[in-house]
Amino acid sequence: MSAILTTLAPGLLEAGIRLIDRLVPDPAEREKAKLALLQAEGQLALQEMQTSLSAILAEANSQDPWTSRARPTFLYVIYGVILLCVMGAIIGIWWPTHVFQAAENLNKLLGAVPESLWWLFGAGYLGYTGARSFDKWRGSAR
């Protein structure tokens, strides 16, 4: 509910100020009402920041090493692949035919994987990251 209010808050604040200007005739009372409205908006923003910060701190203080480092295993695999590519390029200086043959073999191996499995992997990974992001946005992190 607070996410909806936060999204609508700027528009609601302006509408509330205009409404106060029209409905409250006394200038002193009008300013008091505007101040109360601004304080309520500030409290809402503060509450949302506290909620967001508590989720971040809960993940950072987690005993699970994967959660506390906030890096999924897939990224570590990709880092390893990049490192192997750099090492292969360096080794290719001395043994270019061997590196070329290894790259060709890897290309054939990855090409043998059906395209539907690549799409399944991509959909699963994007679905996981999307669901995880939605949970964090909603504030229901484990």
C-alpha positions as CSV (number, residue, x, y, z in Angstrom):
1,M,0.0,0.0,0.0
2,S,2.8,2.4,0.8
3,A,4.4,1.9,-2.6
4,I,1.1,3.1,-4.2
5,L,1.0,6.1,-1.9
6,T,4.7,6.9,-2.6
7,T,4.1,6.8,-6.3
8,L,1.0,9.0,-6.0
9,A,2.4,11.2,-3.2
10,P,3.7,14.2,-5.3
11,G,0.3,14.5,-7.1
12,L,-1.6,14.0,-3.9
13,L,0.5,16.6,-2.1
14,E,-0.1,19.2,-4.8
15,A,-3.8,18.4,-4.9
16,G,-4.0,18.6,-1.1
17,I,-2.3,22.0,-1.0
18,R,-4.7,23.3,-3.7
19,L,-7.7,21.8,-1.8
20,I,-6.5,23.5,1.4
21,D,-6.1,26.8,-0.4
22,R,-9.7,26.6,-1.5
23,L,-11.3,25.3,1.6
24,V,-9.5,27.0,4.5
25,P,-10.3,30.8,4.5
26,D,-8.0,31.8,7.4
27,P,-4.4,32.3,6.3
28,A,-2.9,31.1,9.6
29,E,-5.0,27.9,9.6
30,R,-4.2,27.4,6.0
31,E,-0.5,27.5,6.7
32,K,-0.9,25.1,9.6
33,A,-2.8,22.7,7.4
34,K,-0.2,22.9,4.7
35,L,2.6,22.3,7.3
36,A,0.7,19.2,8.6
37,L,0.3,17.9,5.1
38,L,4.0,18.4,4.4
39,Q,5.0,16.7,7.6
40,A,2.8,13.7,6.8
41,E,4.4,13.4,3.4
42,G,7.9,13.6,5.0
43,Q,6.9,10.9,7.5
44,L,5.8,8.7,4.6
45,A,9.1,9.2,2.8
46,L,11.0,8.5,6.0
47,Q,9.0,5.3,6.6
48,E,9.7,4.0,3.1
49,M,13.4,4.7,3.5
50,Q,13.5,2.9,6.8
51,T,11.7,-0.1,5.3
52,S,14.1,-0.2,2.3
53,L,17.2,0.2,4.5
54,S,16.0,-2.6,6.9
55,A,15.7,-5.0,3.9
56,I,19.2,-4.1,2.7
57,L,20.7,-4.5,6.2
58,A,18.9,-7.8,6.7
59,E,20.6,-9.1,3.5
60,A,24.0,-7.7,4.4
61,N,23.8,-9.3,7.9
62,S,22.7,-12.6,6.7
63,Q,24.7,-15.7,7.7
64,D,24.4,-17.2,4.3
65,P,27.6,-16.2,2.4
66,W,25.9,-16.0,-1.0
67,T,23.2,-13.6,0.3
68,S,25.6,-11.4,2.3
69,R,27.9,-11.0,-0.7
70,A,24.9,-10.3,-2.9
71,R,26.3,-12.0,-5.9
72,P,24.5,-15.0,-7.5
73,T,26.5,-17.9,-8.6
74,F,25.8,-17.2,-12.3
75,L,27.8,-14.0,-12.1
76,Y,30.8,-15.9,-10.7
77,V,30.6,-18.4,-13.6
78,I,30.5,-15.5,-16.1
79,Y,33.5,-13.9,-14.3
80,G,35.3,-17.3,-14.7
81,V,34.5,-17.5,-18.4
82,I,35.8,-14.0,-19.0
83,L,39.0,-14.8,-17.0
84,L,39.5,-18.0,-19.1
85,C,39.0,-16.0,-22.3
86,V,41.7,-13.5,-21.3
87,M,44.0,-16.4,-20.3
88,G,43.3,-18.1,-23.6
89,A,44.2,-15.0,-25.5
90,I,47.5,-14.8,-23.7
91,I,48.2,-18.5,-24.2
92,G,47.3,-18.0,-27.9
93,I,50.5,-16.0,-28.3
94,W,52.6,-19.1,-28.0
95,W,50.1,-21.8,-29.2
96,P,47.7,-20.2,-31.6
97,T,46.6,-23.4,-33.4
98,H,45.8,-25.0,-30.1
99,V,43.7,-22.1,-28.8
100,F,42.0,-21.8,-32.2
101,Q,41.1,-25.5,-32.0
102,A,39.8,-25.1,-28.5
103,A,37.7,-22.1,-29.5
104,E,36.3,-24.1,-32.4
105,N,35.5,-27.1,-30.2
106,L,33.8,-24.8,-27.7
107,N,31.8,-23.2,-30.4
108,K,30.7,-26.6,-31.7
109,L,29.8,-27.7,-28.2
110,L,27.7,-24.7,-27.4
111,G,26.2,-24.9,-30.9
112,A,25.0,-28.4,-30.1
113,V,22.8,-27.2,-27.3
114,P,19.3,-26.8,-28.8
115,E,18.1,-23.2,-29.1
116,S,15.0,-24.0,-27.0
117,L,17.2,-24.7,-24.0
118,W,19.0,-21.4,-24.4
119,W,15.6,-19.7,-24.4
120,L,14.5,-21.7,-21.4
121,F,17.7,-20.7,-19.5
122,G,17.2,-17.0,-20.4
123,A,13.6,-17.1,-19.4
124,G,14.4,-18.8,-16.1
125,Y,17.2,-16.4,-15.3
126,L,15.2,-13.3,-16.2
127,G,12.2,-14.7,-14.3
128,Y,14.3,-15.3,-11.2
129,T,15.8,-11.8,-11.3
130,G,12.4,-10.3,-12.0
131,A,10.7,-12.1,-9.2
132,R,13.6,-11.2,-6.8
133,S,13.4,-7.6,-7.8
134,F,9.6,-7.6,-7.4
135,D,10.0,-9.1,-3.9
136,K,12.5,-6.4,-2.9
137,W,10.3,-3.7,-4.4
138,R,7.3,-5.0,-2.5
139,G,9.4,-5.3,0.7
140,S,8.8,-9.0,1.3
141,A,12.4,-10.1,1.2
142,R,13.1,-13.4,3.0
